[in-house]
Amino acid sequence: MSKNKIIFLLLCFFACLFSSGCASFVSRNVTSDLKNLKDELFFLQIQCSELKQNYAELCMKVCSNCEVLDTLSTLANNNLNNGISTPVSASLTQMNQDDNSSSDDAIVSSYQRAYSDYCMGKFDIACSGFETFIEKHPNSDLVPQAQFYIGECFYSDNMWDKALEEYKKIEQNYKISRLIPSARLKIALCLEFLNRRNEALNIFSSIVKDFPQSHESSMSKERLKTYSNAQKR
């Protein structure tokens, strides 16, 4: 065999080795990128769910304010028809006194201030506001939400251990709250960030079992599927 043929065969051999190594490297990179994309999509779904929840709360508040405005408008029209000149503020005061709702308005206003700070990213101030709200108004229907947003404040600041403890209080203290599925999902995510993945898997599984029709259940199934696929590789 001539020298040129030997050199040619050697070059072909090394070319095959190189292409095989590149293919393996590319395959590993693609798999890693796909996993990262799935994780990013999952967390985007979480954020989308939270935005929908916040939007629903805002709609409820807007509807409540519209009812107040309608009542004020009716009062003003009645006063005009009867030839009575009563300031709107006085009408509002009278309405609140008649409905015994002034204290409720103060409670809602206190909650809204803390929630507004949260929406503006002032997590320390918002957390303090929600804690004060729970302390001053322990019997309010808004207390479970305030407790949940305390967890959200720590979660937004990447303080997973503190967020974890605050989310746990939802189910511990408010067993019939509609926020329990969301709180459990956030607990599982905190556990993931704290590298306590077996515990996270157990929480995801419990959501699927206890709240099978919930949006949180669908997201938990996706997370469990991701773990299962990772173990098969």
C-alpha positions as CSV (number, residue, x, y, z in Angstrom):
1,M,0.0,0.0,0.0
2,S,1.4,3.3,-1.0
3,K,2.2,6.0,1.5
4,N,-0.5,8.4,0.1
5,K,-3.2,5.8,0.6
6,I,-2.1,5.2,4.2
7,I,-2.2,8.9,4.9
8,F,-5.7,9.1,3.3
9,L,-7.0,6.2,5.3
10,L,-5.7,7.8,8.5
11,L,-7.3,11.1,7.7
12,C,-10.6,9.4,7.1
13,F,-10.3,7.5,10.4
14,F,-9.7,10.7,12.4
15,A,-12.4,12.5,10.5
16,C,-14.9,9.8,11.6
17,L,-13.8,10.0,15.2
18,F,-14.1,13.8,15.2
19,S,-17.6,13.8,13.6
20,S,-18.8,11.1,16.0
21,G,-17.5,13.2,19.0
22,C,-19.1,16.4,17.6
23,A,-22.4,14.6,17.2
24,S,-22.3,13.3,20.8
25,F,-21.4,16.8,22.0
26,V,-24.2,18.4,20.0
27,S,-26.7,15.8,21.2
28,R,-25.8,16.5,24.9
29,N,-26.1,20.3,24.3
30,V,-29.5,19.9,22.6
31,T,-30.8,17.8,25.5
32,S,-29.6,20.3,28.0
33,D,-31.1,23.2,26.1
34,L,-34.5,21.5,25.8
35,K,-34.5,20.8,29.6
36,N,-33.7,24.5,30.3
37,L,-36.5,25.6,27.9
38,K,-39.0,23.3,29.6
39,D,-38.1,24.7,33.0
40,E,-38.4,28.3,31.7
41,L,-41.8,27.5,30.2
42,F,-42.9,26.0,33.5
43,F,-42.0,29.1,35.5
44,L,-43.6,31.3,32.9
45,Q,-46.8,29.3,33.4
46,I,-46.5,30.0,37.1
47,Q,-46.2,33.7,36.5
48,C,-49.1,33.7,34.1
49,S,-51.3,31.9,36.7
50,E,-50.4,34.5,39.3
51,L,-51.2,37.4,36.8
52,K,-54.6,35.8,36.2
53,Q,-55.3,35.6,39.9
54,N,-54.2,39.2,40.4
55,Y,-56.4,40.3,37.5
56,A,-59.4,38.5,39.0
57,E,-58.8,40.3,42.3
58,L,-58.5,43.7,40.6
59,C,-61.8,43.0,38.7
60,M,-63.5,42.3,42.0
61,K,-62.3,45.5,43.4
62,V,-63.3,47.5,40.3
63,C,-66.8,46.0,40.5
64,S,-67.0,46.9,44.2
65,N,-66.0,50.5,43.4
66,C,-68.6,50.6,40.6
67,E,-71.3,49.6,43.0
68,V,-70.3,52.4,45.3
69,L,-70.4,54.9,42.4
70,D,-73.8,53.7,41.3
71,T,-75.1,54.2,44.8
72,L,-73.6,57.7,44.9
73,S,-75.1,58.5,41.6
74,T,-78.6,57.3,42.7
75,L,-78.3,59.4,45.9
76,A,-77.2,62.5,44.0
77,N,-80.1,62.1,41.5
78,N,-82.6,61.6,44.3
79,N,-81.3,64.7,46.1
80,L,-81.5,66.8,42.9
81,N,-85.0,65.6,42.2
82,N,-86.1,66.5,45.7
83,G,-84.4,69.9,45.6
84,I,-81.8,68.8,48.2
85,S,-78.2,69.9,47.9
86,T,-76.1,67.4,49.7
87,P,-72.3,67.1,49.1
88,V,-71.2,63.8,47.7
89,S,-68.8,63.3,50.6
90,A,-71.7,63.8,53.0
91,S,-73.8,61.3,51.1
92,L,-70.9,58.8,51.2
93,T,-70.5,59.2,54.9
94,Q,-74.3,58.7,55.4
95,M,-74.2,55.6,53.2
96,N,-71.4,54.1,55.2
97,Q,-73.1,54.8,58.5
98,D,-76.3,53.3,57.2
99,D,-74.6,50.1,56.0
100,N,-72.2,49.9,59.0
101,S,-69.4,49.5,56.4
102,S,-66.9,52.2,57.3
103,S,-64.7,49.7,59.2
104,D,-64.8,47.3,56.3
105,D,-63.7,50.0,54.0
106,A,-60.7,50.7,56.3
107,I,-59.8,47.1,56.4
108,V,-59.9,46.8,52.5
109,S,-57.9,50.0,52.2
110,S,-55.2,48.7,54.6
111,Y,-54.9,45.5,52.5
112,Q,-54.8,47.5,49.2
113,R,-51.9,49.6,50.4
114,A,-49.8,46.5,51.1
115,Y,-50.9,44.9,47.9
116,S,-50.0,48.1,46.0
117,D,-46.5,48.1,47.5
118,Y,-46.2,44.4,46.4
119,C,-47.2,45.3,42.8
120,M,-44.6,48.0,42.7
121,G,-41.8,45.6,43.8
122,K,-41.5,47.1,47.3
123,F,-41.4,43.7,48.9
124,D,-40.0,44.6,52.3
125,I,-42.6,47.3,52.8
126,A,-45.4,45.1,51.4
127,C,-44.4,42.2,53.7
128,S,-44.5,44.5,56.7
129,G,-47.9,45.9,55.6
130,F,-49.4,42.4,55.2
131,E,-48.1,41.3,58.6
132,T,-49.6,44.4,60.2
133,F,-52.9,43.8,58.4
134,I,-53.1,40.2,59.8
135,E,-52.2,41.4,63.3
136,K,-54.9,44.2,63.2
137,H,-57.6,42.3,61.3
138,P,-57.2,38.6,62.2
139,N,-60.9,37.9,61.4
140,S,-60.9,39.5,57.9
141,D,-61.7,37.3,54.9
142,L,-58.6,38.8,53.3
143,V,-56.2,37.3,55.9
144,P,-55.4,34.1,53.9
145,Q,-54.6,36.3,50.9
146,A,-52.4,38.5,53.0
147,Q,-50.6,35.5,54.3
148,F,-50.0,34.2,50.8
149,Y,-48.5,37.5,49.7
150,I,-46.1,37.5,52.6
151,G,-44.8,34.3,51.0
152,E,-44.8,35.9,47.6
153,C,-42.7,38.8,48.9
154,F,-40.0,36.4,50.2
155,Y,-40.3,34.3,47.0
156,S,-39.8,37.4,44.8
157,D,-36.7,38.2,46.8
158,N,-35.3,34.7,46.2
159,M,-35.5,34.0,50.0
160,W,-36.8,30.4,49.4
161,D,-36.5,29.2,53.0
162,K,-38.5,32.1,54.5
163,A,-41.1,31.9,51.6
164,L,-41.4,28.2,52.3
165,E,-42.4,28.7,55.9
166,E,-44.9,31.5,55.0
167,Y,-46.6,29.4,52.4
168,K,-47.0,26.5,54.8
169,K,-49.1,28.7,57.1
170,I,-51.9,28.8,54.5
171,E,-52.8,25.2,55.0
172,Q,-51.9,25.1,58.6
173,N,-54.1,28.1,59.6
174,Y,-56.7,28.3,56.8
175,K,-57.7,24.8,55.9
176,I,-60.6,25.7,53.6
177,S,-58.8,28.4,51.7
178,R,-59.0,28.3,47.9
179,L,-55.3,29.3,48.0
180,I,-54.1,25.9,49.3
181,P,-53.3,24.5,45.8
182,S,-51.4,27.6,44.9
183,A,-49.6,27.6,48.3
184,R,-48.6,23.9,47.9
185,L,-47.3,24.6,44.4
186,K,-45.1,27.4,45.7
187,I,-43.9,25.2,48.5
188,A,-42.8,22.6,45.9
189,L,-41.0,25.3,43.9
190,C,-39.2,26.6,47.0
191,L,-38.1,23.0,47.8
192,E,-36.7,22.7,44.3
193,F,-34.7,25.9,44.7
194,L,-33.4,24.6,48.0
195,N,-32.3,21.3,46.3
196,R,-34.8,19.2,48.3
197,R,-36.2,17.6,45.2
198,N,-37.6,14.4,46.8
199,E,-39.8,16.6,49.0
200,A,-40.8,18.7,46.0
201,L,-41.8,15.5,44.1
202,N,-44.0,14.5,47.1
203,I,-45.7,17.9,47.1
204,F,-46.3,17.8,43.4
205,S,-47.9,14.4,43.7
206,S,-50.1,15.5,46.6
207,I,-51.5,18.4,44.5
208,V,-52.4,16.0,41.7
209,K,-54.1,13.7,44.2
210,D,-55.9,16.2,46.3
211,F,-56.8,18.8,43.6
212,P,-57.0,16.8,40.4
213,Q,-59.1,19.4,38.5
214,S,-57.0,22.5,39.4
215,H,-54.6,24.4,37.2
216,E,-52.0,23.7,39.8
217,S,-52.5,19.9,39.2
218,S,-51.8,20.3,35.5
219,M,-48.6,22.2,36.2
220,S,-47.6,19.6,38.8
221,K,-48.1,16.8,36.3
222,E,-45.8,18.6,33.9
223,R,-43.2,18.9,36.6
224,L,-43.4,15.2,37.5
225,K,-43.1,14.3,33.9
226,T,-40.0,16.4,33.5
227,Y,-38.4,14.5,36.5
228,S,-39.5,11.2,35.1
229,N,-37.9,11.9,31.7
230,A,-34.7,13.1,33.3
231,Q,-34.4,9.8,35.2
232,K,-34.8,7.8,32.0
233,R,-31.8,9.4,30.3
